[in-house]
Amino acid sequence: MKRRTIDLVVSAGGLLIAVILLVGGIVLTSNANFAKNYVHDQLGREQITFKTVETLTDQEKAKPCLVQYAGQELLTGKQAECYANSFIGLHMSEMGAGTPYEGHSYAALGDDANALKAQITAAAGDQAKIDDLNKTLTAVNAQRNSMFQGDSLRGMLLTSYGFSELGAKAEMGATVAYIGAALMFVLGLLGLWHGLRTSPAEAFAPVEPAAARREKSGAKL
């Protein structure tokens, strides 16, 4: 096969790969922009603003991201993760402080409420005990409702964070695709330039004539 033919074929293949990488980069960029805009718009509708530095409690100040985003409107995935874990998560862990139900999850508080109802039924006739148990049950139900609301908001915020991370990964992939496309495009053009400068008659790895091989063999002997 002629050297020029090989150069042109390989160069054309490189340019085709460059086009494919470019198209892939454009698709990934489109996905990244969609994710970024979608997260921004959805979080904006929640109208959440971080507490200012001067209003943060000591426990909240111990969370670096709450200080970093203090006073800002919540509009990005990173902010959503911070608010979900460092703010909501912190206060959810403090619910029921000083009671046997401190730190209990929504599901665990449901079991606690059922146990209290059973105790109320078993305490029939002891009104004082029933009143105390009803008071505790009311507190547990209130804590459970707060946990449900907190879990719901945390879930929404963390979903937005996860979606934003997918967008960030798509953006990184697009950058790699663009770099690869540029590299393949340059190599393809260099290959074409080299192929066009190569003589049409030049063979790739030409076969040495038999006479020359016999002369070399004789010289070695």
Secondary structure, DSSP 4 states (H G I P E B T S, - for coil): -BHHHHHHHHHHHHHHHHHHHHHHHHHHHHHHHHHHHHHHHHHHHHT-BPPPGGG--HHHHTSHHHHHTTT-B--SHHHHHHIIIIIIHHHHHHTTTTSTTTT--HHHHHHHHHHHHHHHHHTTT-HHHHHHHHHHHHHHHHHHHHHHHHHHHHHHHHHHHHHHHHHHHHHHHHHHHHHHHHHHHHHHHHHHHHHHHS-TTPBSSPPPPHHHHHHHHHHH-
